[in-house]
Amino acid sequence: MKKYASIVVILIIVVLAHIFFLRPLISQRPEAKPEAREPQAEKVPEISPPTYKTASKNPRFGKLFDYRKAVWGDKLPVANCKMVKTGILADLDTHKVLWAKNPRTEVPIASMTKMMTLLLAFEAMDERPGLDLDTPVKVTRAAYRIGGSQVYLDPKETHPFGELLKSMAVKSANDSAYLVGEYVGNGSMELFVSRMNKRAYELKMASTNFVNVHGLTIDKKSSTSCPEGLTILAENLLQYPILIEWTSTREGYFRPEGDKNRQFMTNTNKLLGKCTGVDGIKTGYTKDAGFCITASCLRGGKRLVAVVTGFKSAKLRNDFVAKLLAWGYQKAFEPETKSAGTKPQIPAPK
């Protein structure tokens, strides 16, 4: 029995020895290599389109305009006020209206229509990768057929997108406006005009309806808006510094140097260089609209926008706006008073 007991003890010792001495060695065996995987393609970061916008730092940007201290109608102490069909003078820094005459009355706006075409073009460049000022745009036969103020686009030509926009801002080129709308609308003018009206609704532009991209009266139909709506549109356009660079350009060229069809352009806004601080934005004329303008002006760091319609001549319009701005800056820099306005504030547009 002792012999068997000794054998059992020896076996136990051997087993324990394996457990305590061999187990660590087994645990140190190299792990099996993981299965080989196909190399993953490196993620390419998405490239955002370049932005042409400078976001407004004005806390009043996009807010309703305050009419409480506005001078109304023909009570304005500026000559020829009775010639104005509709008009407004607004301080964009405070959103206070200094003067107003039928500010929400719907009227034809002629080439001031192009302000919305330009805004949508700049917003498209901010939203679409691959669309920028250098994007080549082939002239279409539809654009070639547009008359009025133009740069005589030819279907054989291709122009940079930015040059088309510049010709709209300086020359008020109707053919360029049509081509821009057609291009941004992916070939559908109906789609682009629909977008113009949708954007007007988003911006709360009262009494506004666009029927085309350039402002010409076609088949007795005209694009319409009101002075307040055009002031809202101007405020949004002023976020694009390069546009204001163009609208403040008095002279320029369309087509590059050496092109036999190169065209000299003069700005339709004759207040430039003659009325201190004026840097845009758009003039207009049709028989229905009369001579009209949306004028932006910067003096002493303060930005005013004046909109008038219905004048019988460009000279009468320009003379009135120059005097209106002079009165407006005097008013805008006056100390605040507690005097009540002559009319209560207009309710918000529905």
C-alpha positions as CSV (number, residue, x, y, z in Angstrom):
1,M,0.0,0.0,0.0
2,K,2.8,2.3,0.9
3,K,4.3,1.7,-2.6
4,Y,1.0,2.7,-4.3
5,A,0.6,5.7,-2.0
6,S,4.1,6.8,-3.0
7,I,3.2,6.5,-6.7
8,V,0.1,8.6,-6.3
9,V,2.0,11.3,-4.5
10,I,4.6,11.4,-7.2
11,L,1.9,11.7,-9.9
12,I,0.2,14.6,-8.0
13,I,3.6,16.4,-7.7
14,V,4.2,15.9,-11.5
15,V,0.7,17.3,-12.3
16,L,1.2,20.3,-10.1
17,A,4.6,21.0,-11.5
18,H,3.1,21.1,-15.0
19,I,0.5,23.6,-13.8
20,F,2.8,26.0,-12.1
21,F,5.8,25.8,-14.4
22,L,4.6,25.0,-17.9
23,R,1.4,27.2,-17.9
24,P,3.2,30.5,-18.0
25,L,5.3,29.2,-20.9
26,I,2.2,28.2,-22.8
27,S,0.5,31.6,-22.3
28,Q,3.5,33.3,-23.8
29,R,3.0,31.6,-27.2
30,P,2.6,34.1,-30.0
31,E,-1.0,34.8,-30.9
32,A,-2.3,33.9,-34.3
33,K,-2.0,36.6,-36.8
34,P,-5.3,38.4,-37.8
35,E,-6.7,37.7,-41.2
36,A,-5.3,40.0,-43.8
37,R,-7.8,42.7,-44.9
38,E,-8.0,44.7,-48.0
39,P,-6.5,48.2,-47.5
40,Q,-9.3,50.8,-47.0
41,A,-9.5,53.8,-49.3
42,E,-8.3,57.0,-47.7
43,K,-11.3,59.3,-47.0
44,V,-11.0,62.5,-49.0
45,P,-12.4,65.5,-47.1
46,E,-15.3,67.2,-48.8
47,I,-14.3,70.5,-50.4
48,S,-16.7,73.3,-49.6
49,P,-17.4,75.8,-52.3
50,P,-15.8,79.2,-51.9
51,T,-18.0,81.8,-50.2
52,Y,-18.4,85.2,-51.6
53,K,-20.5,86.4,-48.6
54,T,-19.5,88.5,-45.7
55,A,-22.0,87.7,-42.9
56,S,-23.7,90.9,-41.6
57,K,-22.6,91.8,-38.0
58,N,-25.7,94.0,-37.7
59,P,-28.0,92.6,-35.0
60,R,-30.9,94.2,-36.9
61,F,-30.2,92.4,-40.1
62,G,-33.3,90.7,-41.4
63,K,-35.6,92.3,-38.8
64,L,-38.7,94.3,-39.6
65,F,-38.3,98.0,-40.4
66,D,-39.4,100.6,-37.9
67,Y,-41.7,103.3,-39.3
68,R,-42.5,105.0,-36.0
69,K,-40.5,108.1,-36.6
70,A,-40.7,108.2,-40.4
71,V,-41.7,111.3,-42.3
72,W,-44.5,110.4,-44.6
73,G,-45.4,111.1,-48.2
74,D,-45.0,114.7,-49.5
75,K,-44.3,116.1,-46.1
76,L,-40.6,115.5,-46.9
77,P,-38.8,118.8,-47.1
78,V,-37.1,117.9,-50.4
79,A,-38.1,119.4,-53.8
80,N,-40.0,117.3,-56.3
81,C,-41.3,114.9,-53.7
82,K,-44.7,114.9,-55.5
83,M,-43.1,113.3,-58.5
84,V,-42.3,110.1,-56.6
85,K,-44.8,107.4,-57.1
86,T,-43.4,105.1,-54.4
87,G,-40.3,105.5,-52.2
88,I,-38.4,104.8,-49.0
89,L,-35.3,105.9,-47.2
90,A,-34.0,103.5,-44.6
91,D,-31.1,103.4,-42.2
92,L,-29.8,99.8,-42.4
93,D,-27.8,100.1,-39.2
94,T,-30.9,100.7,-37.1
95,H,-33.6,99.5,-39.5
96,K,-35.4,102.8,-38.9
97,V,-37.3,104.3,-41.8
98,L,-36.5,108.0,-42.2
99,W,-39.0,108.7,-45.0
100,A,-41.7,106.6,-46.8
101,K,-44.2,107.1,-49.6
102,N,-46.4,104.1,-50.4
103,P,-43.6,101.8,-49.2
104,R,-45.6,98.6,-49.7
105,T,-47.5,99.6,-52.9
106,E,-46.9,97.1,-55.7
107,V,-45.3,98.8,-58.8
108,P,-43.3,97.7,-61.8
109,I,-39.6,97.7,-61.0
110,A,-37.9,97.4,-64.4
111,S,-34.2,96.4,-64.3
112,M,-34.2,96.5,-60.5
113,T,-35.5,92.9,-61.1
114,K,-31.9,92.0,-61.7
115,M,-31.1,92.4,-58.0
116,M,-32.9,89.2,-57.3
117,T,-31.2,87.5,-60.3
118,L,-27.8,88.5,-58.9
119,L,-28.7,87.4,-55.3
120,L,-29.7,83.9,-56.5
121,A,-26.5,83.7,-58.6
122,F,-24.3,84.5,-55.6
123,E,-26.3,82.1,-53.4
124,A,-25.8,79.4,-56.0
125,M,-22.1,79.9,-55.9
126,D,-22.1,79.5,-52.1
127,E,-24.2,76.3,-52.4
128,R,-22.8,74.5,-55.4
129,P,-19.3,73.0,-55.5
130,G,-17.7,73.7,-58.9
131,L,-19.7,76.9,-59.6
132,D,-17.6,80.0,-59.2
133,L,-16.8,83.3,-60.9
134,D,-14.5,81.4,-63.4
135,T,-17.0,78.8,-64.4
136,P,-17.4,78.9,-68.2
137,V,-20.9,79.4,-69.5
138,K,-21.9,78.8,-73.1
139,V,-24.1,81.4,-74.7
140,T,-27.5,80.0,-75.7
141,R,-29.7,81.2,-78.6
142,A,-32.4,82.2,-76.2
143,A,-30.0,84.6,-74.4
144,Y,-28.8,85.9,-77.8
145,R,-32.4,86.9,-78.7
146,I,-32.9,89.1,-75.6
147,G,-32.9,92.8,-76.5
148,G,-32.7,96.2,-74.7
149,S,-29.6,97.0,-72.8
150,Q,-27.1,94.2,-73.6
151,V,-23.6,93.1,-74.3
152,Y,-24.5,91.4,-77.5
153,L,-23.9,87.8,-76.5
154,D,-23.2,85.4,-79.4
155,P,-24.0,81.7,-79.4
156,K,-20.5,81.0,-80.6
157,E,-19.1,82.5,-77.3
158,T,-18.4,81.2,-73.9
159,H,-18.0,83.6,-71.0
160,P,-16.9,83.3,-67.3
161,F,-19.9,83.3,-64.9
162,G,-18.4,86.2,-63.1
163,E,-18.1,88.4,-66.2
164,L,-21.8,87.8,-66.9
165,L,-22.6,89.0,-63.4
166,K,-20.4,92.0,-63.7
167,S,-22.1,93.0,-67.0
168,M,-25.4,92.9,-65.2
169,A,-24.2,95.0,-62.4
170,V,-22.5,97.6,-64.5
171,K,-24.2,97.7,-67.9
172,S,-27.6,96.2,-66.8
173,A,-27.2,93.6,-69.6
174,N,-30.5,91.8,-70.2
175,D,-28.9,89.1,-72.3
176,S,-26.4,88.3,-69.5
177,A,-29.3,88.2,-67.0
178,Y,-31.2,85.7,-69.1
179,L,-28.1,83.5,-69.6
180,V,-27.4,83.5,-65.9
181,G,-31.0,82.6,-65.0
182,E,-31.0,79.9,-67.6
183,Y,-27.7,78.5,-66.3
184,V,-28.5,78.6,-62.6
185,G,-31.9,77.1,-63.4
186,N,-30.3,74.1,-65.1
187,G,-31.8,75.2,-68.4
188,S,-35.2,76.0,-67.1
189,M,-36.1,79.6,-67.0
190,E,-39.5,78.7,-65.4
191,L,-37.6,77.0,-62.6
192,F,-35.4,80.0,-62.0
193,V,-38.3,82.5,-61.9
194,S,-40.1,80.3,-59.5
195,R,-37.1,80.3,-57.3
196,M,-37.0,84.1,-57.5
197,N,-40.5,84.3,-56.1
198,K,-39.8,81.7,-53.5
199,R,-36.8,83.7,-52.3
200,A,-38.9,86.9,-52.2
201,Y,-41.4,85.1,-49.9
202,E,-38.6,83.8,-47.7
203,L,-37.2,87.3,-47.3
204,K,-40.7,88.7,-46.5
205,M,-40.7,91.0,-49.5
206,A,-44.3,92.3,-49.6
207,S,-46.1,93.1,-52.9
208,T,-43.5,91.2,-55.0
209,N,-44.0,89.1,-58.1
210,F,-41.2,88.3,-60.6
211,V,-42.2,87.2,-64.1
212,N,-38.7,87.2,-65.7
213,V,-35.0,87.7,-64.8
214,H,-34.3,91.1,-66.4
215,G,-37.2,93.4,-65.8
216,L,-38.3,94.0,-69.4
217,T,-42.1,94.2,-70.0
218,I,-43.0,91.3,-72.2
219,D,-46.6,90.6,-73.3
220,K,-47.7,93.4,-71.1
221,K,-46.4,91.6,-68.0
222,S,-43.8,93.2,-65.7
223,S,-42.0,92.1,-62.6
224,T,-43.3,94.0,-59.5
225,S,-42.3,94.8,-56.0
226,C,-42.3,97.7,-53.5
227,P,-39.7,100.0,-52.0
228,E,-39.6,98.1,-48.7
229,G,-39.1,94.8,-50.6
230,L,-36.3,96.2,-52.6
231,T,-34.6,97.6,-49.5
232,I,-34.7,94.1,-48.0
233,L,-33.2,92.8,-51.2
234,A,-30.5,95.5,-51.2
235,E,-29.6,94.6,-47.6
236,N,-29.0,91.0,-48.6
237,L,-26.9,91.9,-51.7
238,L,-24.7,94.2,-49.6
239,Q,-23.3,91.0,-48.0
240,Y,-21.4,90.3,-51.2
241,P,-18.4,92.7,-51.4
242,I,-17.5,91.9,-55.0
243,L,-21.0,92.8,-56.1
244,I,-20.7,96.2,-54.5
245,E,-17.2,96.5,-56.1
246,W,-19.0,96.1,-59.5
247,T,-22.0,98.3,-58.8
248,S,-19.6,101.1,-57.7
249,T,-17.6,100.7,-60.9
250,R,-18.2,103.6,-63.3
251,E,-16.6,102.2,-66.4
252,G,-15.3,98.8,-67.5
253,Y,-15.0,96.3,-70.3
254,F,-16.8,93.2,-71.3
255,R,-14.7,90.6,-73.1
256,P,-10.9,90.3,-72.8
257,E,-8.4,92.6,-74.3
258,G,-7.7,91.7,-77.9
259,D,-11.2,90.4,-78.6
260,K,-12.5,92.2,-81.6
261,N,-16.0,92.4,-80.0
262,R,-14.7,93.8,-76.7
263,Q,-17.3,96.3,-75.4
264,F,-16.8,99.4,-73.3
265,M,-19.4,99.6,-70.5
266,T,-20.5,102.6,-68.5
267,N,-22.5,102.2,-65.3
268,T,-26.2,103.1,-65.6
269,N,-26.0,104.7,-62.1
270,K,-24.9,108.3,-62.7
271,L,-24.9,109.1,-59.0
272,L,-21.6,107.3,-58.8
273,G,-18.8,109.9,-58.3
274,K,-21.3,112.7,-58.1
275,C,-23.1,111.9,-54.9
276,T,-20.7,111.2,-52.0
277,G,-20.8,107.6,-50.7
278,V,-23.1,106.1,-53.3
279,D,-21.9,102.7,-54.3
280,G,-24.9,101.0,-56.0
281,I,-27.1,99.2,-56.5
282,K,-29.4,99.2,-59.5
283,T,-31.2,101.6,-61.7
284,G,-34.2,100.9,-63.9
285,Y,-36.5,102.2,-66.6
286,T,-39.6,101.0,-68.5
287,K,-42.6,103.0,-69.7
288,D,-44.6,101.4,-66.9
289,A,-42.1,101.8,-64.1
290,G,-40.7,105.2,-65.0
291,F,-37.2,106.0,-64.0
292,C,-36.4,104.3,-60.7
293,I,-33.4,103.3,-58.6
294,T,-32.3,101.4,-55.5
295,A,-29.4,103.5,-54.2
296,S,-27.0,102.4,-51.5
297,C,-24.9,105.0,-49.8
298,L,-22.2,104.8,-47.1
299,R,-21.2,108.0,-45.2
300,G,-19.5,108.3,-41.8
301,G,-19.8,104.6,-41.4
302,K,-23.6,104.7,-41.7
303,R,-25.4,102.9,-44.5
304,L,-28.6,104.3,-46.0
305,V,-30.7,102.8,-48.8
306,A,-33.1,104.9,-50.9
307,V,-35.6,103.4,-53.3
308,V,-37.8,105.6,-55.6
309,T,-40.0,104.8,-58.6
310,G,-42.0,106.7,-61.2
311,F,-39.8,109.6,-62.3
312,K,-40.2,111.1,-65.8
313,S,-36.5,111.4,-66.4
314,A,-33.2,110.1,-65.0
315,K,-32.0,113.6,-64.2
316,L,-35.1,114.4,-62.0
317,R,-34.7,111.0,-60.3
318,N,-30.9,111.5,-59.6
319,D,-31.4,115.1,-58.4
320,F,-34.1,114.0,-56.0
321,V,-32.1,111.0,-54.6
322,A,-29.0,113.2,-54.0
323,K,-31.1,115.7,-52.0
324,L,-32.9,112.9,-50.2
325,L,-29.7,111.3,-49.1
326,A,-28.3,114.7,-47.9
327,W,-31.5,115.2,-45.8
328,G,-31.4,111.6,-44.6
329,Y,-27.9,111.7,-43.3
330,Q,-28.6,115.0,-41.5
331,K,-31.6,113.2,-39.9
332,A,-29.8,110.0,-39.2
333,F,-27.0,111.7,-37.2
334,E,-29.4,113.8,-35.2
335,P,-29.6,113.0,-31.4
336,E,-32.5,110.7,-30.5
337,T,-35.7,112.6,-29.6
338,K,-38.9,111.5,-28.0
339,S,-41.1,113.1,-30.6
340,A,-43.7,110.8,-32.0
341,G,-43.8,110.0,-35.7
342,T,-46.6,111.2,-38.0
343,K,-47.9,107.7,-38.6
344,P,-48.0,104.4,-36.7
345,Q,-45.7,101.6,-37.7
346,I,-46.9,99.5,-40.5
347,P,-47.9,95.9,-39.4
348,A,-45.7,93.0,-40.3
349,P,-46.3,91.5,-43.8
350,K,-48.3,88.3,-43.8
